[in-house]
C-alpha cells in the first residue's frame, strides 16, 4: 500500500515530509505531492512552476505529473525537485495551483483514486497554515491556504500535521500553542539521518532549523533577508496533529478561495485578506535583483564582512544563522550561496552546526 503526503508549502516541506514519513511509518517510500516553488536564489522566476516548465515529467493521472530525477526545469526556471527525486526514494508529484483550489482539489482526487493510499497526511512546517491572515508576521500564506482548502474538499480522511511550530518565522510559537493538537512524535537526531545529505544543499531555512532542533541545537537563529530571529527550543522538533476543519475555520484566506479556478483569483483574495500576495513580493524582488550587478566572491573581503556581521548578530543575541541569511546580509548574489557556504565551512569548520552556521563568542 502507498502512503500519500501533501507538502503544504513546497520544497522545504517536501524534505520534511520525507523525514517525518520515515519517523512515523518506518518506511522510505511514499508519494509526496508538492509545489515546485523555490526561493529566488534557486528559481529566478516568481511564483510556482507548472508541468510546462519541465522536461522529462512522467504522467501519474491526467492532472498529476511525477518529477523524476531525470526531469529538468526549462531555463530560466529552476527547481530542487529533480535532485530530491535523485537522492530520496520517494515519488515527488507536482502540485500545480494554476487552476486555483478547484484544480488542486481535482489533482488530489485523481491521485487518491489512482493510489488508494493507506494514509494521507497534509504536512506544514512552522504552522503558518493555521494563520488567520491578519498576523503582522505572516509572509507566505498563499501555498498553505490553497492546499488546506483543497484537502478539506477531498472525500478521503486526511490528517493535518504541523511540525516545527514557529520555526518558519511566520507565527510566534506562543500564538500556536493553544491551537496545536496532540503530540504525535518528537523528532530526534536519528530521524534526521534519511535527509542528512539533502540538508547539505537544500536552501529551506525552516526545515534546516527543524533538523537542527531535532539534533539538539538550541539558541536563536536569524533567518531570511530581514534577519528575523527564531527561537530554537525543545518544542522545535515536535510533530502535532491539528483538526483539519478547525484549521479551515481559522484560515480566512483558505475559506475565501475554496471555489477559485485560477491562481490570479487566489492572489486577489490574498491581497484583500492579507494585504499582499507573496508572488507580488517575489516579482518586485526579482526585478530588483535583475538590476544588481554581479559581485564576484572575494574570500578575504567576505570573511572580513562576516566578522562584522557576526559581531552585530551577537549583539542581538543571535547564536545561529542560515546560509541564505548570510548570503543576503553580505549583499551577494543568490547564485553564490553554495560557493559562500563552502568557503565558510572550509575556513571555519568549527562553526558549521549542520545545516546552520554558529555565531561564536570569539572568532575561531
Secondary structure, 3 states (H helix, E strand, C coil): CCEEEEECCCHHHHHHHHHHHHHHHCCCCCEEEEEECCCCCCCCCCCCECHHHEECCEEEECCEEECCCCCEECCCCCCCHHHHHHHCCCEEEEECHHHHHHHHHHHHHHHHHHHCCCEEEEEEECCHHHCCCCCCCCCCCHHHHHHHHHHCCCCCCCEEEEECCCCCCCCCHHHHCCCCCCEEEECCHHHHHHHHHHHCCCCCHHHHHHHHHHCCCCEEEEECCCCEEEEECCCCCEEEEECHHHHHHHCHHHHHCCCCCCHHHHHHHHHHHHCCCHHHHHHHHHHHHHCCCCCCCCHHHHHHHHHHHHHHHHHCCCCEECHHHHHHHCCCCHHHHHHHHHHHHHHCHHHEECCEEECCCCCC
